[in-house]
Structure formats: structure tokens, C-alpha cells
Amino acid sequence: MDMNVNIALIKKARESNNWTQQQLADICGVSLRTIQRIEKVGACSRESLSALSSALELPREKLLIANPEASDKNKMAVYKLAMCILTIVHPCSLVSIYFSRSELSPYQISIFTLFISVVYLGSISLVLWNGIQRAGFKFSELFW
């Protein structure tokens, strides 16, 4: 049964010892692939957790994530907040162009509007991509 571990804490502890993933794997007596998976996915077996705890000189309890569902909810909240901010900033930018229309030529208005829209769509796409790829969320979860 896999245990959910704190990826950031493990990476920080490894880096504070100036160890590569391979060095940590050798010290723990596990494969490099195991350390890579732990640092990417955040899940490991009890045996790997014990080996990490011993090698990094950290208590097992400190390496564990107490409530992985809460961690996922926090990640989801960050992505939703980023999308909300982007969605608010986009119309505000367009409104500012609208109120500057007397000082801008139609060509400038078109260019600025296009630029703001492309930046908005690109930013939303990156937020969605990161939410789906890094956190493993489903597309529908990011909106509901």
C-alpha cells in the first residue's frame, strides 16, 4: 500500500544534504527510479518511507501528508484562484482600452485587444495544462 509523502520536504532535505537522486537512492538502498517516482508522484511503500526517514534523518510522520485530499483541495483552490484572477483582469484590460479609444487609432485598438486576448487565452491554457498535468485533475474539476 502506497503512503502519500511530502514531495517538497523530501526534495528540500535531499538538496540540503547536496545529494543527487542517485545518491539518495544508494543511501536508501532503493533504485533511482523509485526516488524519481517518489519525488514526482509523492507516493511510496512503507519500506521506502522507512528508508527515506532514516537516510534524511526525519521522522516518518513528518514525511507523511496527513490528509492527501486536503492537499488536493488546496492545489485545486490555487488553480481556481489563478483562473479567476485572469478572468477578472482580461475584461478590465479591455475596458481600459475602451476608455482610451479617443487617444488610440482603430488599428491600435485592434492590436491591443488582440494582444490582451492572446495573453489571456495563453495564460488560461497554461493554468489548465499545469492543473491537469502536474496535479492530475480532470478538466471538469477545474470549473465545478
C-alpha positions as CSV (number, residue, x, y, z in Angstrom):
1,M,0.0,0.0,0.0
2,D,1.4,3.4,-1.0
3,M,1.8,6.1,1.5
4,N,1.4,9.8,0.5
5,V,4.6,11.8,1.3
6,N,5.5,15.4,1.2
7,I,7.4,15.9,-2.0
8,A,8.7,19.3,-1.2
9,L,10.1,18.3,2.1
10,I,11.9,15.3,0.6
11,K,13.4,17.3,-2.2
12,K,14.5,20.1,0.3
13,A,16.1,17.6,2.6
14,R,17.9,15.8,-0.2
15,E,19.1,19.1,-1.6
16,S,20.2,20.4,1.8
17,N,22.5,17.4,2.0
18,N,23.7,18.2,-1.5
19,W,22.7,14.7,-2.7
20,T,21.6,13.8,-6.1
21,Q,18.6,11.5,-6.6
22,Q,21.1,8.7,-7.3
23,Q,23.0,9.3,-4.1
24,L,19.8,9.2,-2.1
25,A,18.7,6.0,-3.8
26,D,22.1,4.4,-2.9
27,I,21.9,5.5,0.7
28,C,18.3,4.2,1.0
29,G,19.0,1.0,-0.8
30,V,16.4,1.6,-3.5
31,S,16.5,2.2,-7.2
32,L,16.9,5.6,-8.8
33,R,13.6,5.1,-10.5
34,T,12.0,4.7,-7.0
35,I,13.3,8.1,-5.8
36,Q,12.3,9.7,-9.1
37,R,8.8,8.3,-8.7
38,I,8.5,9.4,-5.1
39,E,9.6,13.0,-5.9
40,K,7.2,13.2,-8.8
41,V,4.1,11.4,-7.6
42,G,4.5,11.7,-3.8
43,A,3.7,8.0,-3.1
44,C,5.9,5.3,-1.7
45,S,5.8,2.0,0.1
46,R,6.2,1.6,3.8
47,E,9.7,0.2,3.3
48,S,10.8,3.1,1.1
49,L,9.3,5.6,3.6
50,S,11.3,4.0,6.4
51,A,14.5,4.1,4.3
52,L,13.9,7.8,3.4
53,S,13.2,8.6,7.0
54,S,16.4,7.0,8.1
55,A,18.6,8.5,5.3
56,L,17.2,12.0,5.7
57,E,17.1,11.8,9.5
58,L,13.5,12.9,9.6
59,P,10.6,11.3,11.5
60,R,8.3,9.2,9.3
61,E,5.3,11.2,10.5
62,K,6.9,14.4,9.2
63,L,7.4,12.9,5.7
64,L,3.8,11.8,5.5
65,I,0.9,14.0,4.3
66,A,-1.7,13.8,6.9
67,N,-4.7,14.3,4.6
68,P,-3.9,14.0,0.9
69,E,-7.5,15.0,0.0
70,A,-7.0,18.4,1.7
71,S,-3.7,18.8,-0.2
72,D,-5.5,18.2,-3.5
73,K,-8.2,20.7,-2.4
74,N,-5.5,23.3,-1.7
75,K,-4.0,22.7,-5.1
76,M,-7.3,23.0,-6.7
77,A,-8.0,26.3,-4.9
78,V,-4.8,27.7,-6.2
79,Y,-5.6,26.8,-9.8
80,K,-9.2,28.2,-9.5
81,L,-7.9,31.4,-7.9
82,A,-5.4,31.8,-10.8
83,M,-8.2,31.3,-13.3
84,C,-10.5,33.8,-11.5
85,I,-7.8,36.5,-11.4
86,L,-7.1,36.0,-15.1
87,T,-10.8,36.1,-15.9
88,I,-11.1,39.4,-14.0
89,V,-8.0,41.0,-15.4
90,H,-9.0,40.3,-19.0
91,P,-12.2,42.4,-19.1
92,C,-10.6,45.1,-17.0
93,S,-7.8,45.4,-19.6
94,L,-10.4,45.6,-22.4
95,V,-12.4,48.3,-20.6
96,S,-9.2,50.3,-20.2
97,I,-8.7,50.2,-24.0
98,Y,-12.4,51.2,-24.4
99,F,-11.9,54.3,-22.3
100,S,-8.6,55.1,-24.2
101,R,-10.3,54.8,-27.6
102,S,-10.3,58.6,-28.2
103,E,-6.5,58.6,-27.9
104,L,-5.9,55.4,-30.0
105,S,-6.4,54.7,-33.7
106,P,-8.7,51.8,-34.7
107,Y,-5.6,49.9,-35.7
108,Q,-4.0,50.3,-32.2
109,I,-7.3,49.3,-30.5
110,S,-7.4,46.1,-32.7
111,I,-3.7,45.3,-31.9
112,F,-4.1,45.9,-28.1
113,T,-7.3,43.9,-28.0
114,L,-5.8,41.0,-29.9
115,F,-2.7,41.1,-27.7
116,I,-4.6,41.1,-24.4
117,S,-6.9,38.3,-25.6
118,V,-4.0,36.1,-26.8
119,V,-2.2,36.7,-23.4
120,Y,-5.4,35.8,-21.6
121,L,-6.0,32.6,-23.6
122,G,-2.4,31.6,-23.3
123,S,-2.4,32.2,-19.5
124,I,-5.6,30.3,-19.0
125,S,-4.2,27.4,-21.1
126,L,-1.1,27.2,-19.0
127,V,-3.1,27.2,-15.8
128,L,-5.3,24.4,-17.1
129,W,-2.3,22.5,-18.5
130,N,-0.5,22.6,-15.2
131,G,-3.6,21.7,-13.3
132,I,-4.2,18.7,-15.5
133,Q,-0.6,17.5,-15.9
134,R,1.0,18.3,-12.6
135,A,-1.9,17.7,-10.2
136,G,-3.7,15.1,-12.3
137,F,-7.0,16.9,-12.2
138,K,-9.8,16.3,-14.6
139,F,-10.7,19.2,-16.9
140,S,-14.2,19.4,-15.4
141,E,-12.9,19.6,-11.8
142,L,-11.2,22.9,-12.6
143,F,-14.6,24.6,-13.3
144,W,-17.0,23.0,-10.9
